Amino acid sequence: MIPEDSRFQSDPDLVIRNEIGSPPGLPPGWEIGTPDPSDRFEVARLTHLLRAHERHGRGWAASGVDDVLVEVSEQGLRMRENVVVRDHKGEIRAWGSVHDRSVGRMLFVHIVDRDLAGDVARCCSDVLVDWAVGQARAVGAARGLEVQQIDTGAFADDDRQHLWLTEAGFEKVRTWWQMNRPVTPDEADLTGHPEHWEKDGVVFRLVRRSGSGMPDEADLRAVHDVLEGAFVDHFNSSEETFDEFLFRLREDPGHTWDHWWLAELTDGGETQPVGALVGTVSESSSGPDGSYVSYLGVLEAARGRGVAKGLLRTIIADAAGRGRDRVGLEVDADSPTGASGLYTSMGWQTKYVTESWHRDVTVDPES
């Protein structure tokens, strides 16, 4: 179940004092605190920092206010905690966010103002990392773990971030291709109706909806079970409960129930869920929206039946029918499964590259 109370420590000063035992060495008048999600100016400042971080790392910005609110809103704080560094004028110059993602895995967002001088920027980075390590100990202890992983990301071309993470004890563990595929209007006919179609004994359909418009819980559990089973042997897989899974995906600004599909085998007259695709909407301020493949999984027993390709064709046809011009996804560049070959064969191309960096933190479960 999702905890009613956060597993994190809410006082950033206490976390940092416990971690380093001394003041963090910020310039005079600079302070550590938490952002106020009700203050539109602070939310705008966080959005500015995030977009500048993206522009430097990959050449353009895509995030907006909704992406920030996922991290800092009252609802988000059930599974997250945030820290900011304010300068002597009270302006936020650095922002860290941690997410209690699943057992043993804590995500860490690490953003420092690109306009800061080198020594001050580095000091801000150290504060964010020390705070994240302290939070890792807190959430790991609350879960009764001996080791808590911190999982953070970086753009492949962000040398400043790479240096800071390396010196803070993080290790680059994976490379990810962020891929995009153009969609044309005629591809609306790529499948039968994307809500429900069948090929070679496999049915592809949207999750069922009740009269109230809410999705059928049995279908949602089937999606969760398929994805848990499909990714059990994949890189950095960790167990996530159904409630954690559902809560997290509903937070996504692009979430919509009519982008959740199941693939079922109909062999022998019985239906068996063997594949799932969870999609989201990628909104654009300067053109058509796009679709995004957040999750695509196929159970091992059904591989080779065209399930993954069928699900991808489904979201392409759905996007075309909605007047969208692209479908994006992320693929593990180091995966031995060869999934990237399927994507490239269907027209996906790498748009930019990101990396996963990890640090394991020793936890005292009794603390």
VOPAGU-2260 file (C-alpha; in pm, 1 decimal, decimal comma):
REM VOPAGU-2260
SITE   aa  ch    i         X         Y         Z
SITE  MET   A    0       0,0       0,0       0,0
SITE  ILE   A    1     102,4     361,4     -46,9
SITE  PRO   A    2     207,2     500,2     293,8
SITE  GLU   A    3     -14,4     775,5     434,0
SITE  ASP   A    4     299,2     934,0     579,2
SITE  SER   A    5     621,0     983,4     386,8
SITE  ARG   A    6     918,6     761,6     471,5
SITE  PHE   A    7    1144,6    1064,9     425,0
SITE  GLN   A    8    1268,7    1319,5     678,0
SITE  SER   A    9    1097,0    1652,6     612,6
SITE  ASP   A   10    1352,5    1884,4     778,7
SITE  PRO   A   11    1639,5    1936,7     529,0
SITE  ASP   A   12    1865,4    2107,2     785,0
SITE  LEU   A   13    1833,0    1807,1    1016,0
SITE  VAL   A   14    1909,3    1564,1     732,2
SITE  ILE   A   15    2225,1    1750,2     631,7
SITE  ARG   A   16    2344,4    1801,4     990,5
SITE  ASN   A   17    2301,4    1430,4    1057,3
SITE  GLU   A   18    2489,1    1346,3     738,7
SITE  ILE   A   19    2790,7    1579,6     754,6
SITE  GLY   A   20    2781,8    1707,7    1113,3
SITE  SER   A   21    2876,9    2065,1    1015,8
SITE  PRO   A   22    2742,8    2365,2     821,2
SITE  PRO   A   23    2740,8    2299,9     446,5
SITE  GLY   A   24    2973,2    2588,8     357,4
SITE  LEU   A   25    2731,6    2794,0     148,7
SITE  PRO   A   26    2801,0    3166,6      89,9
SITE  PRO   A   27    2688,9    3404,3     368,0
SITE  GLY   A   28    2312,9    3455,1     373,0
SITE  TRP   A   29    2236,0    3143,1     166,6
SITE  GLU   A   30    1985,4    2901,8     318,0
SITE  ILE   A   31    1857,8    2547,6     278,2
SITE  GLY   A   32    1481,6    2495,9     278,5
SITE  THR   A   33    1185,1    2339,7     102,3
SITE  PRO   A   34     988,8    2485,1    -191,3
SITE  ASP   A   35     636,9    2617,9    -147,8
SITE  PRO   A   36     408,4    2461,1    -413,6
SITE  SER   A   37     139,1    2720,7    -339,7
SITE  ASP   A   38     375,8    3002,8    -438,4
SITE  ARG   A   39     344,8    3043,2    -815,1
SITE  PHE   A   40     669,5    3240,0    -828,2
SITE  GLU   A   41     862,9    2955,5    -665,4
SITE  VAL   A   42     702,2    2700,8    -897,7
SITE  ALA   A   43     794,0    2922,9   -1192,5
SITE  ARG   A   44    1152,5    2946,1   -1067,0
SITE  LEU   A   45    1179,9    2567,2   -1034,7
SITE  THR   A   46    1039,0    2532,4   -1385,9
SITE  HIS   A   47    1299,4    2778,4   -1513,8
SITE  LEU   A   48    1582,2    2583,1   -1348,3
SITE  LEU   A   49    1454,3    2252,6   -1487,6
SITE  ARG   A   50    1417,7    2389,3   -1840,7
SITE  ALA   A   51    1765,8    2545,4   -1831,8
SITE  HIS   A   52    1902,8    2210,1   -1715,3
SITE  GLU   A   53    1736,5    2039,2   -2012,7
SITE  ARG   A   54    1852,8    2299,8   -2264,2
SITE  HIS   A   55    2212,7    2262,1   -2152,2
SITE  GLY   A   56    2201,8    1883,4   -2145,9
SITE  ARG   A   57    2028,6    1808,1   -2476,1
SITE  GLY   A   58    1977,4    2137,6   -2658,4
SITE  TRP   A   59    1609,5    2208,9   -2587,4
SITE  ALA   A   60    1357,5    2214,8   -2300,9
SITE  ALA   A   61    1036,1    2015,2   -2283,3
SITE  SER   A   62     925,7    2019,6   -1918,0
SITE  GLY   A   63     667,0    2257,2   -1779,4
SITE  VAL   A   64     487,2    2354,3   -1460,7
SITE  ASP   A   65     294,9    2025,0   -1444,1
SITE  ASP   A   66     622,1    1830,4   -1435,7
SITE  VAL   A   67     742,8    2039,4   -1142,4
SITE  LEU   A   68     415,8    1997,1    -954,6
SITE  VAL   A   69     449,7    1618,9    -976,5
SITE  GLU   A   70     758,9    1658,4    -757,1
SITE  VAL   A   71     652,3    1932,1    -515,1
SITE  SER   A   72     271,6    1919,5    -481,6
SITE  GLU   A   73     105,7    1798,8    -162,6
SITE  GLN   A   74      -7,1    1477,4    -334,7
SITE  GLY   A   75     340,8    1412,9    -470,7
SITE  LEU   A   76     492,5    1445,0    -125,2
SITE  ARG   A   77     335,5    1115,5     -20,4
SITE  MET   A   78     623,6     950,3    -205,3
SITE  ARG   A   79     867,9    1239,6    -248,8
SITE  GLU   A   80    1063,0    1504,8     -62,2
SITE  ASN   A   81    1232,6    1821,4    -188,6
SITE  VAL   A   82    1510,6    2057,5     -90,1
SITE  VAL   A   83    1613,7    2394,7    -231,9
SITE  VAL   A   84    1909,9    2624,9    -182,6
SITE  ARG   A   85    1820,3    2995,1    -171,9
SITE  ASP   A   86    2071,6    3275,8    -216,9
SITE  HIS   A   87    2098,4    3584,2       5,6
SITE  LYS   A   88    1808,3    3742,9    -187,6
SITE  GLY   A   89    1584,7    3441,6    -134,8
SITE  GLU   A   90    1602,4    3319,0    -494,5
SITE  ILE   A   91    1619,5    2942,3    -549,6
SITE  ARG   A   92    1953,6    2848,0    -705,8
SITE  ALA   A   93    1951,3    2468,1    -665,5
SITE  TRP   A   94    1683,0    2201,5    -631,6
SITE  GLY   A   95    1687,7    1839,2    -527,8
SITE  SER   A   96    1400,0    1591,2    -522,6
SITE  VAL   A   97    1389,8    1229,3    -404,7
SITE  HIS   A   98    1124,7     971,6    -490,5
SITE  ASP   A   99    1059,7     653,2    -290,8
SITE  ARG   A  100    1016,7     462,8    -617,0
SITE  SER   A  101    1005,6      98,4    -500,6
SITE  VAL   A  102    1182,4    -141,2    -263,1
SITE  GLY   A  103    1551,2     -47,6    -251,7
SITE  ARG   A  104    1532,5     215,1    -525,0
SITE  MET   A  105    1519,2     590,5    -458,8
SITE  LEU   A  106    1519,0     830,9    -753,2
SITE  PHE   A  107    1710,1    1158,0    -718,5
SITE  VAL   A  108    1666,8    1477,6    -921,1
SITE  HIS   A  109    1973,3    1704,4    -903,0
SITE  ILE   A  110    1956,2    2054,3   -1057,2
SITE  VAL   A  111    2193,2    2346,9   -1002,1
SITE  ASP   A  112    2158,9    2693,4   -1159,4
SITE  ARG   A  113    2373,6    2711,9   -1472,5
SITE  ASP   A  114    2460,9    3077,6   -1404,2
SITE  LEU   A  115    2639,8    3015,3   -1074,0
SITE  ALA   A  116    3016,1    3047,8   -1040,4
SITE  GLY   A  117    3198,2    2715,6   -1035,5
SITE  ASP   A  118    3285,0    2695,5    -665,5
SITE  VAL   A  119    2939,3    2803,9    -551,2
SITE  ALA   A  120    2769,3    2567,8    -796,6
SITE  ARG   A  121    2981,6    2280,8    -669,3
SITE  CYS   A  122    2892,6    2364,9    -310,2
SITE  CYS   A  123    2523,0    2359,1    -399,7
SITE  SER   A  124    2571,7    2021,6    -566,6
SITE  ASP   A  125    2739,3    1885,6    -252,8
SITE  VAL   A  126    2444,2    2003,7     -43,1
SITE  LEU   A  127    2196,2    1825,8    -270,6
SITE  VAL   A  128    2398,0    1502,7    -266,3
SITE  ASP   A  129    2451,7    1506,3     111,3
SITE  TRP   A  130    2078,5    1562,6     158,0
SITE  ALA   A  131    1993,7    1278,6     -82,8
SITE  VAL   A  132    2228,7    1040,0     100,9
SITE  GLY   A  133    2062,6    1130,5     430,2
SITE  GLN   A  134    1719,1    1073,7     277,4
SITE  ALA   A  135    1835,3     738,6     140,8
SITE  ARG   A  136    1928,2     633,0     493,5
SITE  ALA   A  137    1586,7     748,8     619,8
SITE  VAL   A  138    1375,7     574,0     356,7
SITE  GLY   A  139    1595,4     263,7     366,0
SITE  ALA   A  140    1556,3     240,0     743,5
SITE  ALA   A  141    1179,1     286,6     714,2
SITE  ARG   A  142    1171,1      -5,3     470,0
SITE  GLY   A  143    1398,5    -217,3     690,3
SITE  LEU   A  144    1680,8    -235,5     435,4
SITE  GLU   A  145    2054,9    -268,0     483,9
SITE  VAL   A  146    2138,9     -91,7     155,2
SITE  GLN   A  147    1941,2     177,9     -24,1
SITE  GLN   A  148    2018,5     259,3    -385,6
SITE  ILE   A  149    2014,7     618,9    -512,9
SITE  ASP   A  150    1927,7     625,9    -882,9
SITE  THR   A  151    1986,0     953,0   -1064,5
SITE  GLY   A  152    2006,1    1048,2   -1430,2
SITE  ALA   A  153    2219,0    1269,9   -1650,0
SITE  PHE   A  154    2224,3    1373,9   -2012,2
SITE  ALA   A  155    2505,7    1207,2   -2204,1
SITE  ASP   A  156    2667,6    1543,3   -2289,8
SITE  ASP   A  157    2643,4    1704,8   -1944,3
SITE  ASP   A  158    3009,6    1697,0   -1839,2
SITE  ARG   A  159    2950,7    1910,9   -1528,3
SITE  GLN   A  160    2694,1    1666,6   -1394,3
SITE  HIS   A  161    2917,9    1368,8   -1474,2
SITE  LEU   A  162    3208,2    1520,5   -1280,3
SITE  TRP   A  163    2998,5    1599,9    -974,5
SITE  LEU   A  164    2835,6    1255,6    -966,2
SITE  THR   A  165    3167,0    1075,1   -1008,2
SITE  GLU   A  166    3330,0    1271,0    -726,4
SITE  ALA   A  167    3023,2    1209,1    -506,9
SITE  GLY   A  168    3063,7     832,9    -537,0
SITE  PHE   A  169    2810,5     761,7    -811,1
SITE  GLU   A  170    2884,5     518,9   -1092,0
SITE  LYS   A  171    2745,9     531,5   -1445,3
SITE  VAL   A  172    2561,8     201,3   -1487,7
SITE  ARG   A  173    2344,0     232,2   -1798,4
SITE  THR   A  174    2287,7     424,6   -2118,8
SITE  TRP   A  175    1940,5     494,6   -2257,8
SITE  TRP   A  176    1838,2     592,9   -2610,2
SITE  GLN   A  177    1550,1     837,4   -2618,2
SITE  MET   A  178    1386,3     749,1   -2948,8
SITE  ASN   A  179    1121,8     912,4   -3164,4
SITE  ARG   A  180     916,5     795,9   -3461,6
SITE  PRO   A  181     718,5    1022,9   -3695,1
SITE  VAL   A  182     350,8     938,2   -3745,4
SITE  THR   A  183     156,7    1008,3   -4064,8
SITE  PRO   A  184    -224,6    1038,1   -4098,4
SITE  ASP   A  185    -254,3     728,1   -4319,1
SITE  GLU   A  186    -119,0     513,9   -4033,1
SITE  ALA   A  187    -456,6     539,1   -3862,0
SITE  ASP   A  188    -534,0     229,7   -4073,6
SITE  LEU   A  189    -221,2      44,2   -3961,7
SITE  THR   A  190    -433,6    -191,2   -3750,5
SITE  GLY   A  191    -798,8    -257,3   -3704,4
SITE  HIS   A  192    -957,0     -14,4   -3459,8
SITE  PRO   A  193    -687,6      45,8   -3193,8
SITE  GLU   A  194    -945,3      -4,5   -2919,2
SITE  HIS   A  195    -976,3    -371,0   -3017,5
SITE  TRP   A  196    -820,5    -577,9   -3295,9
SITE  GLU   A  197    -682,5    -925,4   -3346,0
SITE  LYS   A  198    -401,6   -1091,8   -3541,3
SITE  ASP   A  199    -261,9   -1446,2   -3537,8
SITE  GLY   A  200    -441,1   -1547,5   -3221,2
SITE  VAL   A  201    -350,1   -1234,6   -3025,0
SITE  VAL   A  202    -613,7    -980,4   -2920,4
SITE  PHE   A  203    -500,7    -621,5   -2866,2
SITE  ARG   A  204    -744,2    -407,4   -2667,7
SITE  LEU   A  205    -779,1    -110,8   -2437,1
SITE  VAL   A  206    -835,8    -182,9   -2070,5
SITE  ARG   A  207   -1207,9    -208,2   -2007,5
SITE  ARG   A  208   -1400,2      84,6   -1858,6
SITE  SER   A  209   -1698,0      79,6   -1622,5
SITE  GLY   A  210   -2011,4     288,7   -1662,3
SITE  SER   A  211   -1848,7     561,2   -1451,3
SITE  GLY   A  212   -1558,6     579,8   -1696,0
SITE  MET   A  213   -1307,4     435,4   -1453,5
SITE  PRO   A  214   -1095,3     140,8   -1572,7
SITE  ASP   A  215   -1168,3    -214,1   -1468,4
SITE  GLU   A  216    -950,3    -304,8   -1170,1
SITE  ALA   A  217    -895,1    -659,5   -1294,3
SITE  ASP   A  218    -753,3    -520,0   -1619,4
SITE  LEU   A  219    -528,3    -278,1   -1433,0
SITE  ARG   A  220    -399,0    -562,1   -1218,5
SITE  ALA   A  221    -337,9    -763,3   -1535,2
SITE  VAL   A  222    -127,6    -477,7   -1675,9
SITE  HIS   A  223      71,3    -458,7   -1353,1
SITE  ASP   A  224     123,2    -835,0   -1336,5
SITE  VAL   A  225     239,2    -854,5   -1699,5
SITE  LEU   A  226     487,0    -569,2   -1656,3
SITE  GLU   A  227     622,7    -709,9   -1329,0
SITE  GLY   A  228     669,4   -1047,9   -1495,1
SITE  ALA   A  229     815,3    -907,8   -1816,0
SITE  PHE   A  230    1079,5    -697,4   -1639,5
SITE  VAL   A  231    1175,2    -928,6   -1353,9
SITE  ASP   A  232    1513,6   -1009,5   -1511,9
SITE  HIS   A  233    1576,2    -664,3   -1661,4
SITE  PHE   A  234    1833,1    -412,7   -1545,0
SITE  ASN   A  235    1763,8    -263,8   -1201,0
SITE  SER   A  236    1421,7    -422,7   -1171,8
SITE  SER   A  237    1269,3    -387,5    -824,2
SITE  GLU   A  238     936,9    -501,1    -688,6
SITE  GLU   A  239     662,4    -240,0    -699,2
SITE  THR   A  240     323,3    -307,9    -546,5
SITE  PHE   A  241       5,5    -257,6    -746,5
SITE  ASP   A  242     -88,4      46,1    -536,8
SITE  GLU   A  243     255,9     204,7    -577,9
SITE  PHE   A  244     246,8     138,1    -953,1
SITE  LEU   A  245     -99,8     287,6    -998,2
SITE  PHE   A  246     -31,0     591,5    -780,1
SITE  ARG   A  247     292,6     672,2    -962,4
SITE  LEU   A  248     156,9     640,5   -1315,2
SITE  ARG   A  249    -149,8     849,3   -1238,1
SITE  GLU   A  250      83,7    1132,2   -1132,3
SITE  ASP   A  251     226,8    1161,5   -1484,8
SITE  PRO   A  252     103,3    1488,9   -1643,0
SITE  GLY   A  253      33,8    1295,9   -1963,5
SITE  HIS   A  254    -165,4    1018,4   -1796,5
SITE  THR   A  255    -491,7     907,9   -1958,1
SITE  TRP   A  256    -672,2     575,3   -1918,5
SITE  ASP   A  257    -740,8     542,7   -2290,7
SITE  HIS   A  258    -368,7     482,8   -2351,4
SITE  TRP   A  259    -350,1     153,7   -2156,8
SITE  TRP   A  260    -358,4    -161,8   -2371,6
SITE  LEU   A  261    -348,8    -533,9   -2303,2
SITE  ALA   A  262    -247,7    -811,6   -2542,1
SITE  GLU   A  263    -410,1   -1149,6   -2483,4
SITE  LEU   A  264    -349,5   -1491,4   -2632,6
SITE  THR   A  265    -666,0   -1674,4   -2732,8
SITE  ASP   A  266    -516,9   -2022,0   -2777,3
SITE  GLY   A  267    -752,3   -2300,6   -2674,5
SITE  GLY   A  268   -1047,2   -2067,7   -2636,4
SITE  GLU   A  269    -915,9   -1907,8   -2316,9
SITE  THR   A  270    -770,8   -1558,0   -2299,7
SITE  GLN   A  271    -440,6   -1502,0   -2123,0
SITE  PRO   A  272    -284,4   -1156,5   -2074,1
SITE  VAL   A  273      70,7   -1174,6   -2210,7
SITE  GLY   A  274     156,5    -816,6   -2308,1
SITE  ALA   A  275      86,4    -462,4   -2191,8
SITE  LEU   A  276     155,8    -110,6   -2312,5
SITE  VAL   A  277     103,6     201,5   -2104,0
SITE  GLY   A  278     112,1     520,2   -2309,0
SITE  THR   A  279      90,1     888,2   -2222,5
SITE  VAL   A  280      29,7    1216,2   -2404,7
SITE  SER   A  281     330,9    1432,4   -2491,2
SITE  GLU   A  282     187,1    1780,0   -2513,3
SITE  SER   A  283     341,1    2044,1   -2738,9
SITE  SER   A  284     306,3    2420,1   -2722,4
SITE  SER   A  285     415,7    2474,4   -3082,6
SITE  GLY   A  286     251,4    2194,7   -3282,3
SITE  PRO   A  287      60,6    1867,5   -3262,8
SITE  ASP   A  288      81,8    1658,6   -2948,5
SITE  GLY   A  289     260,0    1324,4   -2951,3
SITE  SER   A  290     218,3     988,8   -2781,6
SITE  TYR   A  291     477,8     824,1   -2559,9
SITE  VAL   A  292     536,9     459,1   -2467,9
SITE  SER   A  293     592,9     468,7   -2092,5
SITE  TYR   A  294     591,9      89,6   -2056,2
SITE  LEU   A  295     592,1    -201,7   -2298,4
SITE  GLY   A  296     627,2    -555,3   -2166,8
SITE  VAL   A  297     570,1    -905,7   -2300,1
SITE  LEU   A  298     586,3   -1223,7   -2092,3
SITE  GLU   A  299     867,9   -1455,5   -2196,1
SITE  ALA   A  300     630,8   -1740,4   -2283,9
SITE  ALA   A  301     464,0   -1524,8   -2550,9
SITE  ARG   A  302     773,2   -1380,6   -2715,9
SITE  GLY   A  303     798,2   -1450,1   -3086,5
SITE  ARG   A  304     420,7   -1416,8   -3133,9
SITE  GLY   A  305     432,4   -1056,9   -3259,9
SITE  VAL   A  306     292,7    -918,6   -2934,3
SITE  ALA   A  307     538,9    -629,8   -2892,5
SITE  LYS   A  308     511,4    -530,0   -3258,0
SITE  GLY   A  309     132,4    -545,5   -3238,8
SITE  LEU   A  310     121,1    -320,5   -2932,6
SITE  LEU   A  311     355,2     -71,4   -3100,0
SITE  ARG   A  312     141,3     -72,3   -3414,6
SITE  THR   A  313    -159,8      -8,6   -3191,7
SITE  ILE   A  314     -20,4     307,0   -3031,6
SITE  ILE   A  315     101,4     431,2   -3371,3
SITE  ALA   A  316    -245,7     384,2   -3521,7
SITE  ASP   A  317    -405,0     547,1   -3216,3
SITE  ALA   A  318    -170,0     847,3   -3242,1
SITE  ALA   A  319    -241,7     887,9   -3613,6
SITE  GLY   A  320    -615,7     873,5   -3550,8
SITE  ARG   A  321    -580,2    1153,0   -3294,7
SITE  GLY   A  322    -389,0    1376,3   -3536,6
SITE  ARG   A  323     -55,6    1335,6   -3356,9
SITE  ASP   A  324     274,1    1348,5   -3539,3
SITE  ARG   A  325     508,6    1127,3   -3331,6
SITE  VAL   A  326     549,3     843,6   -3083,4
SITE  GLY   A  327     841,7     847,6   -2841,1
SITE  LEU   A  328     996,2     583,0   -2617,9
SITE  GLU   A  329    1307,5     495,9   -2417,4
SITE  VAL   A  330    1520,3     187,1   -2479,5
SITE  ASP   A  331    1804,8      35,9   -2281,0
SITE  ALA   A  332    2107,2      72,9   -2509,5
SITE  ASP   A  333    2290,3    -201,6   -2318,0
SITE  SER   A  334    2007,2    -456,0   -2307,6
SITE  PRO   A  335    2088,2    -805,8   -2436,1
SITE  THR   A  336    1726,8    -855,7   -2553,6
SITE  GLY   A  337    1777,9    -674,4   -2884,1
SITE  ALA   A  338    1468,7    -457,8   -2833,0
SITE  SER   A  339    1638,2    -166,5   -3008,7
SITE  GLY   A  340    1640,5    -368,8   -3330,4
SITE  LEU   A  341    1260,6    -393,8   -3323,1
SITE  TYR   A  342    1224,6     -20,8   -3271,2
SITE  THR   A  343    1464,8      79,6   -3546,7
SITE  SER   A  344    1300,4    -167,1   -3786,1
SITE  MET   A  345     968,6       7,5   -3721,5
SITE  GLY   A  346    1104,2     357,1   -3783,6
SITE  TRP   A  347    1225,7     480,8   -3446,2
SITE  GLN   A  348    1545,7     686,4   -3436,7
SITE  THR   A  349    1753,3     806,9   -3142,5
SITE  LYS   A  350    1688,7    1172,6   -3061,9
SITE  TYR   A  351    1917,5    1208,1   -2759,5
SITE  VAL   A  352    2092,7     992,8   -2498,8
SITE  THR   A  353    2064,6     977,4   -2120,3
SITE  GLU   A  354    2246,0     783,7   -1850,3
SITE  SER   A  355    2166,8     618,0   -1516,9
SITE  TRP   A  356    2407,3     678,8   -1229,2
SITE  HIS   A  357    2384,2     481,5    -903,9
SITE  ARG   A  358    2520,9     500,3    -552,6
SITE  ASP   A  359    2452,8     241,5    -281,1
SITE  VAL   A  360    2406,7     384,5      68,4
SITE  THR   A  361    2455,2     173,1     379,9
SITE  VAL   A  362    2151,6     187,5     608,2
SITE  ASP   A  363    2106,7     120,2     976,2
SITE  PRO   A  364    1759,1     -46,5     984,2
SITE  GLU   A  365    1734,4      23,7    1357,3
SITE  SER   A  366    1787,2     398,0    1319,5
